[in-house]
Amino acid sequence: MDATGTVNEDPKGRFFFDQKLGRFTDLSGVRLLRCGVDTVRQHYEGLLRPSLLALFGDKPGMVTFAGYRFHASRVGRDSGYQFKLQNADLGLILLLKNFNRKIDQIGPHLKIEVSPHAIAGRSPERLQDQLDHLAAAAMEHCQRKQCAVHIALDFQGWTPPDDFSARMHCKATTRRAFDGISRVEWADKAAVYGRGQSYMFGSAGACQFALYNKTAQARSIDKLDWWEREWRQNDSFDLGDPANYDPQQPVWRAELRFHHSVVQQFADGSCILGSADSIDTDSYAGLAPHLDGLWRYGLTNFNALSRPGIIEPFWTFIRDDVRVDTGVDSLVDQTEYKRQYKTARGFSGKNVDLAVGNLVTLLARQGVGAKKGFEALKSLPVWPVIRDHYHARDMSERDIYLQIRERLEERTVRWGRAV
């Protein structure tokens, strides 16, 4: 504000003015500690080598693979894979043999999960080289098949209000509020919730946003010492406050989780300004320069509102001013980011319509209502394909539900339930 009382805009300012209410929001006390990649899941397609499969016996045990020592074991079917090689010191887990593809067929038989400390300790190029080396040792005819990423911002000085869930404006219909997190296992994608508070929005099979007390979660898995070292090392994130981590205050985390299918949509639909070619990346190393773009996209789709129609100042601040630290130059200002939704056409598109039509018939026959039937449809592994198919027809999830309800009513009235 100048001497005349006029409020002037500062692109890097920490004061936000609400003209309607005539009041300021002061964010000068917010301390940004770290914004980086928390998890990488690189997918590969190929044919598993017999020598690799021979490492897995009847009992779990230590094995040598590709020059590293791993703990070899079988995993539950819920993971989608049959075998696992794990080295927590390296921060790597190899999930092998897709349950939905025969072992003697080329298919998506490998997913490598990378932990935060492995990502922090390597450049994207060096990490990608290591992942590709392991994949080539595991499979013949090996090809990368896109990656999934989690981007996390750790901060202090701002806590979500009690009605944060109600203030969140997003397309996602899945909303969950918890008492807090007592354990999160990045390998098995499992979470156990205890004290504190945590919020999650969206589907794990698409784009998901989580907000939680990182200090409580890190302490529960005995990783707080490591994270405190990271926060102190990254104190220069706020240049005006070179020692901004306060160990006496809790650290909160805002995390965006992008499924590999969503990353593929960005790879297909985004392009460098002035070029018609898509960025066409299929690896973490290729995606790293574009993570700022994904961060902005995510916080545009998940908006916290201070009041109806007005975005929470803190949200504007972290969306526009935060940069993802990857160790490579960002291409966010040189790229137009857009998701390309691929619609199943011809044979595949017809299959989607037939599947939904057959589901309506079965629901009518069993006397199942539209709401319960729609929830069952969303629980299927193929739900992302069905959703994207109808999304390309400008149909939201609500539109899909209404269509199912209408067809179910018509089917029941015209033909009855026992036909």
ABEGO torsion letter per residue (X at the ends): XBAAGBBBBBAABABBBBAAAGBBBBAAABBBABBBBABBBBBBBEBBBAAAAAABBABBBBBBBGGBBBBBBBBBAAAGBABBBBBAAAGBBBBBGBAABBAABBBBABBBBBBAAAAAABBAAAAAAAAAAAAAAABBGBBBAEBBBBBBBBBBGBBBBAAAAAABBBABABBBBBAEBABBBAAAGBBBBBBEBBBBBEBAABBBBBBBBAAAAAAAAGAAAAAAAAAAAAAAABAABABABBAABBBBBBBBBBBAAAAAAAAAABBBBGBABBAGBABAAAAAAAAAAAAAAAAAABBBBABBGBBBAAAAAAAAABBBBAGBBBAAAABBBBBBBBBBBEAAAAAAAAAAAAAAAAAAAAGBBAAAAAAAAAABAAAAAAAAAAAAAGBBAAAAAAAAAAAAAAAAAAAEAAX
